[in-house]
Amino acid sequence: MNSELLIRDPVFQLNLLLWMAKEQPPQGYVVRPVFFQSGFGFIYIENPFKFPQETLAAIENACQDISKEPEPELLLGRRADNAALYLEAKADSFSPASTNAKQARGHLLAVGPAFAEVMDPYQSCLLCYVVPEEKCQLMRECLTDLSTGLLKQGLQPGPHSSHGLAVQGQNLHYSWDDVFRQHVGVGTNSSVVMSGLKGDTDPSPLFIIYIEEDYADESRRDLLRRVMINQVHALLVSDLNLLPLGETYERSASSILLDMTDGVFQYLGRERQKGMRRLVTENVFRRITEFSKDRFPGLVSRQADSLRIRFTDQTLKESFLEWLEDFKRTAFRTDRPSANTQLAFFRSPEDD
């Protein structure tokens, strides 16, 4: 993917921000963890912000078109001073007349006084819009205009900041403004967060979280599902090769996703979690169970969203793994599983 497309790709943008907030080795990190190095950690990912009733009433009485459940890409918090960052990424800037303005007004109100009421003990929060670097000024002007309009309606928006992504040579630069610098307490206004980028760089190895709704194009959604299924597949192959004879392997979809994302899955919004669990149970667990039913009777069983496997002898283990390790023969589907099928066959207590 060329650099211009890369910095505008919504899935890459989200996962870049996740890596920037994720603890990594001091040397040899994949993405420089700028947010983590400033003391910030995950609060939640892609989860709607619930306004207090008083704010909702004020929104309903306003003349402005305002989202009542704005959903930030990422919410980070720093317990040392109870500061927070509310991050939203876009492929381009937009104007106050844009359809995106409804969501942006909701974001601005979410980081106002309502934030401390909802997110105690966190107090001060900064809305950060991430866009290609050349669009930062336009984005800043738009947010200022939207804030002014909210104030005129007697509403209370919070502070905002504009952040930029730019590829220079083989480096990906992440820049921010003075508002962010003062809120976070950093001494610079930019950082190189990735190096070694090339014209054909494949961003998929960086994907921690799969949010298919970010792509309108179904073919690209299929690509995301394939990336995730391949990661689950590789984890199962590794686990089962190490499984001793006679011991029962039992893993839930949630457990696999937690390991696969290095714990980041737990911060994802409830509906997003359900979609990812469904893909694992329907497209991977179901295929393994159906394949094994006649060929390896009694080897595989399921309960709720969990998969159970027990090898009773070495020959059985080798035969099963010969199939599982062949990515072509396993033929895990990448189409979107039906929510109704998931509920009928694999209902998890977490779905209730």
C-alpha positions in Angstrom: 0.0 0.0 0.0 1.5 3.4 -1.0 2.1 5.9 1.7 -0.7 8.3 0.7 -3.3 5.5 1.0 -1.7 4.2 4.2 -2.1 7.3 6.3 -5.7 7.6 5.2 -6.6 4.0 5.8 -9.0 3.8 8.8 -7.9 0.4 10.0 -4.2 1.3 9.8 -4.9 4.6 11.6 -6.7 2.9 14.5 -4.0 0.2 14.9 -1.2 2.8 14.7 -2.8 4.6 17.6 -3.2 1.3 19.5 0.5 0.6 19.0 1.4 4.1 20.2 -0.5 3.4 23.4 0.8 -0.2 23.9 3.8 -1.1 26.1 6.7 -2.3 23.9 10.4 -3.2 24.5 12.5 0.0 25.0 14.6 -1.1 22.0 13.3 -2.5 18.7 9.7 -1.4 19.1 7.4 -1.8 16.1 5.8 1.6 16.5 7.1 4.2 18.9 4.8 4.1 21.9 4.4 7.9 22.2 1.3 7.8 24.3 2.6 5.0 26.6 5.9 6.8 27.1 3.9 9.8 28.3 2.1 7.6 30.9 -1.2 6.9 29.1 -2.9 3.6 29.0 -6.1 2.1 27.5 -9.5 3.0 28.8 -11.5 1.6 25.9 -11.6 1.3 22.1 -14.5 1.9 19.8 -17.0 2.2 22.6 -19.9 4.7 22.7 -19.7 7.5 25.2 -22.8 7.7 27.4 -23.8 11.2 28.3 -25.3 12.0 31.7 -29.0 12.7 31.6 -28.6 16.5 32.1 -26.3 16.7 29.0 -28.6 14.6 26.9 -31.5 16.9 27.8 -29.5 19.9 26.8 -28.5 18.2 23.5 -32.2 17.5 22.7 -33.1 21.1 23.4 -30.4 22.4 21.1 -30.9 23.5 17.5 -27.7 21.7 16.5 -27.4 18.2 15.0 -25.4 16.4 17.7 -24.6 12.8 18.2 -26.0 11.4 21.4 -23.6 8.4 21.6 -20.4 9.6 20.0 -17.9 6.7 19.6 -14.2 7.6 19.7 -11.6 5.4 18.1 -9.6 5.3 21.3 -9.8 6.7 24.8 -6.6 6.8 26.9 -6.1 7.8 30.5 -3.2 8.7 32.8 -3.8 8.0 36.4 -0.8 10.1 37.6 -2.9 13.3 37.0 -6.2 11.9 35.8 -5.7 13.3 32.4 -7.3 11.7 29.3 -7.0 11.6 25.5 -10.1 11.1 23.3 -8.8 10.2 19.8 -10.6 10.2 16.5 -9.0 9.5 13.2 -10.2 10.6 9.7 -8.9 10.2 6.2 -9.5 13.9 5.6 -10.6 17.1 7.3 -14.2 18.2 6.9 -16.3 21.4 7.2 -18.9 22.3 9.8 -21.5 21.6 7.0 -20.3 18.0 6.6 -22.2 15.0 7.8 -19.2 14.3 10.0 -20.0 17.5 12.0 -22.8 15.7 13.9 -20.4 13.2 15.3 -17.7 15.9 15.9 -20.2 18.0 18.0 -20.8 14.9 20.1 -17.1 14.4 20.6 -16.6 18.0 21.6 -19.3 17.7 24.3 -18.0 14.4 25.5 -14.6 16.0 26.5 -16.3 18.9 28.2 -17.6 18.8 31.8 -19.6 15.7 31.0 -16.4 13.7 30.8 -15.4 14.0 34.4 -19.0 13.1 35.5 -19.0 9.9 33.4 -15.3 8.9 33.6 -14.4 9.5 37.2 -11.7 9.6 38.5 -10.4 11.0 35.1 -11.0 14.8 35.0 -9.4 16.7 32.1 -9.8 15.3 28.6 -8.6 16.5 25.2 -10.3 15.7 21.9 -7.6 14.8 19.3 -8.5 14.5 15.7 -5.9 12.6 13.6 -5.7 13.5 9.9 -3.1 13.7 7.2 -0.7 16.4 8.2 -1.6 18.9 5.4 -5.2 18.8 6.7 -4.4 19.7 10.3 -5.1 23.4 10.0 -8.4 22.9 8.2 -9.4 20.4 10.9 -8.5 22.8 13.6 -10.6 25.5 12.1 -13.5 23.2 11.7 -13.4 22.1 15.4 -13.1 25.7 16.5 -16.2 26.7 14.4 -18.1 23.8 15.8 -17.2 24.7 19.4 -18.3 28.2 18.9 -21.6 27.0 17.6 -22.1 24.8 20.6 -21.2 27.6 23.0 -23.8 29.9 21.4 -26.4 27.2 22.1 -25.5 27.2 25.8 -23.6 23.9 25.6 -20.2 23.1 27.1 -17.7 21.7 24.6 -14.2 20.7 25.8 -10.7 21.4 24.3 -9.6 20.0 21.0 -6.3 19.3 19.2 -5.3 18.5 15.7 -2.7 15.8 14.9 -1.0 14.9 11.6 0.3 11.9 9.8 2.9 12.3 7.1 5.4 10.0 5.4 8.8 11.5 4.7 11.1 9.2 2.9 10.8 5.9 4.8 9.6 7.4 8.0 6.1 7.9 9.4 5.9 11.2 11.3 3.2 11.9 13.9 2.8 15.6 14.8 0.6 17.5 17.2 -0.1 21.1 18.3 0.7 23.2 21.4 -2.6 22.3 23.0 -1.7 18.7 23.1 1.9 19.5 24.1 0.7 21.4 27.1 -2.0 18.9 28.1 0.4 15.9 28.0 3.5 17.7 29.1 5.8 16.9 26.2 8.6 19.2 25.0 8.4 18.5 21.2 5.7 18.8 18.5 6.3 15.6 16.5 7.9 12.2 16.6 9.0 9.5 14.1 6.7 6.6 15.0 7.6 4.1 12.3 10.7 3.6 10.0 11.5 1.5 7.0 8.3 2.1 5.1 8.4 1.2 1.4 6.0 1.7 -1.5 4.7 -1.9 -1.1 4.5 -2.0 2.7 1.8 -4.4 3.9 0.2 -2.9 7.0 -1.7 -6.1 8.0 1.0 -7.5 10.4 0.3 -4.4 12.5 -3.4 -5.1 12.9 -4.2 -5.8 16.5 -7.9 -5.1 16.3 -10.2 -6.0 13.5 -13.0 -3.5 12.9 -14.6 -4.5 9.6 -17.2 -1.6 9.8 -14.4 0.8 9.0 -14.4 -0.4 5.4 -17.3 0.3 3.2 -15.8 -2.0 0.5 -16.8 -5.6 1.2 -13.6 -7.0 -0.5 -11.5 -5.1 2.0 -13.6 -6.4 4.9 -12.9 -9.9 3.6 -9.2 -9.1 3.7 -9.5 -8.0 7.4 -11.4 -11.2 8.3 -8.6 -13.2 6.5 -5.9 -11.5 8.5 -7.7 -12.2 11.8 -8.5 -15.9 10.9 -4.8 -16.5 9.9 -3.7 -15.1 13.3 -6.1 -17.4 15.1 -5.1 -20.3 12.9 -1.4 -19.8 13.7 -2.1 -19.6 17.4 -4.0 -22.9 17.3 -1.3 -24.7 15.4 1.3 -23.5 17.9 -0.8 -24.5 21.0 -1.8 -27.9 19.7 1.7 -28.9 18.7 2.7 -28.4 22.3 -0.3 -30.2 23.7 0.7 -33.4 25.6 -1.1 -36.7 24.8 -4.0 -37.3 27.2 -4.4 -33.6 28.2 -7.5 -31.6 27.2 -7.0 -28.4 25.3 -9.8 -25.9 26.0 -9.8 -22.4 24.7 -12.7 -19.9 24.4 -12.8 -17.5 21.5 -12.3 -14.6 24.0 -9.2 -16.3 25.5 -7.7 -16.7 22.0 -8.5 -13.1 21.1 -7.0 -11.8 24.3 -3.7 -13.7 23.6 -3.8 -12.8 19.9 -4.1 -9.0 20.7 -1.8 -9.1 23.7 -4.7 -8.2 26.0 -6.0 -5.2 23.9 -9.2 -7.1 23.1 -10.6 -6.5 26.6 -10.8 -2.7 26.0 -12.8 -3.1 22.8 -16.5 -2.1 22.9 -19.0 -4.9 23.7 -20.6 -5.1 20.3 -17.2 -5.1 18.6 -16.1 -7.9 20.9 -19.1 -10.0 19.9 -18.4 -9.6 16.2 -14.8 -10.8 16.7 -15.8 -13.8 18.9 -18.5 -14.8 16.3 -15.9 -14.9 13.5 -13.7 -17.2 15.6 -16.5 -19.6 16.6 -18.3 -19.7 13.3 -15.5 -19.6 10.7 -12.8 -21.5 12.7 -14.3 -23.6 15.5 -17.2 -24.7 13.4 -15.0 -25.8 10.5 -12.6 -27.7 12.8 -15.5 -29.5 14.5 -17.3 -30.4 11.3 -14.1 -31.7 9.7 -13.2 -33.8 12.7 -16.7 -35.3 13.3 -16.3 -38.3 11.0 -12.6 -38.4 10.5 -11.5 -38.1 14.2 -14.6 -39.1 16.3 -14.4 -37.8 19.8 -11.3 -35.7 19.2 -13.1 -32.3 19.1 -16.0 -30.9 21.1 -17.5 -27.5 21.8 -19.3 -25.8 24.6 -20.6 -22.3 24.4 -17.8 -20.4 22.6 -15.1 -22.8 23.6 -13.2 -25.5 21.6 -12.0 -28.7 23.3 -9.4 -31.1 21.8 -7.8 -34.2 23.3 -5.2 -36.3 21.6 -5.2 -39.9 22.8 -2.3 -41.2 20.7 0.5 -39.8 18.7 -0.8 -41.1 15.3 -4.1 -39.3 15.9 -2.3 -36.1 16.8 0.0 -36.2 13.8 -2.9 -36.9 11.4 -5.0 -34.0 12.8 -2.1 -31.6 12.8 -1.2 -32.5 9.2 -4.6 -31.2 8.2 -4.6 -28.2 10.5 -1.2 -27.0 9.4 -2.2 -27.0 5.8 -3.7 -23.5 5.3 -5.2 -24.6 2.0 -6.9 -27.7 3.2 -8.4 -26.1 6.3 -10.2 -23.7 4.0 -11.5 -21.4 6.8 -14.2 -19.1 5.4 -13.7 -15.4 5.4 -17.3 -14.3 4.8 -19.2 -12.6 7.6 -20.9 -15.1 9.9 -24.6 -14.7 10.6 -25.4 -13.3 14.0 -28.4 -15.6 14.3 -26.3 -18.7 13.6 -23.8 -17.7 16.3 -26.6 -17.3 18.9 -28.2 -20.5 18.0 -25.2 -22.7 18.2 -22.5 -20.9 20.3 -24.3 -18.6 22.7 -21.7 -17.3 25.1 -22.7 -15.9 28.5 -20.8 -12.7 27.5 -23.5 -12.3 24.7 -26.3 -12.0 27.2 
